[in-house]
Amino acid sequence: MLDLDKCIERLRKTEYLAEDELKALCDYVCGDIHGQFHDLLKLFETGGQVPSTNYIFMGDFVDRGFNSLEVFTLLMLLKARYPAHMTLLRGNHESRQITQVYGFYDECQRKYGNPNVWRYCTEVFDYLTLSVGPPAAALILEGWTLQAIIDGQVLCVHGGLSPDLRTLDQVRVIDRICEIPHEGPFCDLMWSDPEDIESWAVSPRGAGWLFGGRVVSEFNRINGLELVCRAHQLVQEGLKYMFPERSLVTVWSAPNYCYRCGNVASILSFSDNLERDVKYFTETEENASTIAPRAAVPYFL
């Protein structure tokens, strides 16, 4: 049996677990930070430590940054130790295909000498519940499951909406124990983006859709929602509301993304009566001194 508290302390010191410990953790837990581990620690300093603060992470824990393994392991440990205080949503990078291109697979190979840990983690990606309803989730960031509901009024999802989904009940019946497909409603939840249009348009990403203000307004009305919270897109100012009703917000929690973008990061908090407060933070010294990769691989060439 893992000593979760000791494991958490080791991770805070940037000590990754042994392979057998990582396997035990993945078996124990079924359920955008992008590998920027020191910035994740600063996020907890900014928002409050678990379990005194409840968190929803809206996906994309891994890839691009150099410490995806430490990020994902710490979040799993916190989920295992404090399950009622951590909600982890699935993002488009929680995928076998994407992680083999954008860094997580190579990082696991480099640190363990084999792909076993990568396989353990990607198996966990598939076993994420579709819908949870925390009583008063405190902070919205990038994270797991396909969607989360805060007090029945705020939808949290990694990417966006889908033309094939009109109700939350339709989301809950999606078969999610699989690799993220290249099209369809599951794919759209992971990949879609809001845009200053009315309805739907083809996404330049090559997956998901662009959706407009009328789509969000109608979806919120049908499902009794006030707000859609999502991540997935870099926001230089850390947080951005869209559409006249401010019916959707993008929250970005990886400062100085890819060690070169110069953006700030944010966390969005909700009180018991759903009053909102934004907390901003910048990159750590470790982030600022890291040399960025020379080239980034674009999506879906």
N, C-alpha and C positions, 0 to 999 in steps of 0.2 A: 504494500500500500504506500503510495507516495505521501511524503510529508509536504503538503501543499504550501504551508507557510514558509518552510525552508527553501522550497523551490522558487517561490516568489521573490524572496530576498536575494537568491543567487541571480535571478534574471535582472533584478534592479542593478546589480553590479556588472551587467553585460556578460554573465557566464551562462552559456547555453547548456541545456541538459544533455546527459548521455543518451545514446540512441535508445537503449531499453527503457529509460525513464520517459522519453518522448513518446514511445510506442504505448506505454501504459497510460499516459495522459490522453492520447488520442482515443484509446479504447474507453476511457472513463467519461469523456465528454462527447455528447451528441449535439451537438449545438454548441477614411482613407488616410490612412497613416502611411501607406506605401513604403514600409520598411524603414522609416525614420525613427529609430528606437529612442534616441535621446530626446527627440521632440515629443514622443509619446509620454515620456516621464515628465516633461515640462507641462504637457496637457493636464496630467493628473495633479501637478502642483497648482495649476491655474484654476481648475474646476473643483478640486477636492479629491481626496483619496477614497477608494472603495474600502469599506461599505458605507461610509458616511454620505456618499453621493451615489446616486443611481445613474448608470450610463446606458445609452443606446449608441452602438457603433454601426454606421451604415455601410460597411463593406470596404473592400480594397485595403486589406491589411498588408498585403505582400506586393512584391515586384518594385522595380525602379530604384528604391532605396537599397542600402547595403546591409541592413539588419532586419530583413523580413522575418527570419527565423526567430529572433528574439522578440519582435513585436507580436507575432502570432502565438508564440509560446506563452508570453506573459498574459495576453488576453484570454487564452484558454485556461491558464491557471486561475486567474481571477474569476472566470465563469464557473470553474469547478469549485472554488473555495466559497464564492458568494453568489450562487446561482440566481437569487432573487434580485440582485443589484446590478447585474450585467446582462445586456441583451446584445447579441451579435448578429447582424444582418449579412447576408451574402452579397458580394459585389461581383462585377464582371471579371475581376482578377482572381477570384476564388474558383479557378478553372485549370484543368490539366493543360489544355492547349495554350492558354495565355501565359501561365507560369513557366512553360518551357522556353518562351521567347523573351520574357521581360525580367528574368533574373532569379526568381525563387528557386527553380530547379538547379541552376548552376551554383547558387549559394549553398544549398543542401549538399550537393556533390563535393564542394570545396571544404565544407566544415566537417562532414562525416565520412568522406571518401567513397560514398555509395549513394544511390537514390532512395534508400529505404525510408528515410524520414520524410522525403517529399511525397512518397506514396501514402504514408500514414496520414499526413496532413491533407492531401487531396481527397482521401476517403472521407475525412471529417467534413470537407466542404459539401459533400453530397447529402449528409444527414443533418440538415438544418430545418427546423420547423418553419412552417409558412407564416404563421400569424400568432402574435402574443399580445397581451394587453396589460402592461405593467400599471400598477395603480397610480403612480405619479413619477414617470421617468424624468430624470433631471436634465440630462445633457444630451444633445443630439450631435452626432459626429458621423464620420465615415464608418459601416459594420455588418451582421449575419441573420439568418432567416431571410425570407424574401420580403417581408414587410412587418411593421409593428404599428400598433395603434396606441396612442396616448389618450386615455380617458374618452375614447370613442370619438374624438374630434380632430386628432392630428395623425395623419398617415406618414410613416417613415419608410422610405424605400431607397435603394441605392441609386437607380437611374431615373425611371419615370413611368409614364403610363403606357397603355397599349390599346390599339383600336379593337382588340379582341376581348377586352375586359371592361365591363361597365359597373360591376359590383365587387365588393370585397369578398363576397362568398365565392365568386369565380376564382379569385386569387387563391383562396384557401384550398381548393380542390386540385390545383396544379400538381402534377407528379414531379416532384423536385429532386428525387433521389437518383440523380443522373448528372452527367456532364451538361453544362449550359448549352442548349441547342443554338443553331445559327439563325433561327427565325422562330416566330410564334410568341405567345404571351410571356413565357418564361424569359426568353431572350430580351423582349421589350422592357421588362421590369429592370433588367440589368443594364441596358444600353441606351435607352431613349433619353432625349434632352428637350427641355422647354425652349421655345423660340418665339420671337415677336410676330406670330402669325395667328390666324383664327383657329384653324383646324389641324390637319395632319400634312406632313411633307416627308419626303425621303431623307434619311439621315446621311450626311457625308461620312460618318464613321463606317458605313457598310453593314451595320447591324442596328436594330431598333429603329425608332422614328423620331422626327421632330414633331412636337405637339404645341398647340397654342392656348391662348387664354380661354377661349370658349370651351375647349376640351376639359381644362382643369375646372372651370366653373360648373360645368354639367356633371363631372365626376363627383365633385364635392357635394353638390346638391343632392344627387341620387343617394349618396352614402352618408349624408348627414355630417360631413366633415367641414372644418374651418380652414385647414391648411394642409398642404403636401410639403413635407420636408424631404429633401434628397441631397445627394452628394455628387460624385461622378465627374464634375466639371471644375477645373481650376477657376477660382475666383480670386483676383488679385487683392481685393479688399477683405477677403475671408468669409464674407456672407453677403448674399444678394437676394432681395425680394424681386418677384416678377409679377407683371400684370396689374391693372388698375386696382383690383381688389386685394393686392398683396396676398394672393391665394396660394402662392408657391414660394418656397425659399430654398436656395442652395447654400449648404454649409460646407466649408472646406477646412480641414484640420491638419494639413501638412504644410508647415511654414517653409518658405524658400524651397518650394517643390523641386525635386531632382537636384537639389544643391545649387540651383542657378536661377530660379524664376523670380526671386526677390519678393514674393507675396507674403502677406501676413496670414495667420490662421485664426479660426474662431471656434467657439463652442456656444451652442444656444441652449439656454436653460429655461425650464418651465416650472412655475410654482404649482402648488396644489390647485389653484383656481385658473391655471393655464396662462398666467401673466408671464411674459417673455423677457429675458435679459440676455444680452450678448457679452461674452468675454473674449477678448482678443489676446493673442500672444505671438511672439516672433520666434525665430529659430534659435537653437542653442549654439554655444561656441563650437561644439563638435560638428554641428551641421555646417556652420559658416566656414569652417576650416577644411571641409571635405571637398575634394576635387570632383567635379561632375563628370559623368561618362562623356566621352567624346561625341557620341552619336546616339540618338534615340531611334528605336524601330517604330515606324508608324503602324497603326492598326490596319489589318485586313488589306494588305497590298494585293 
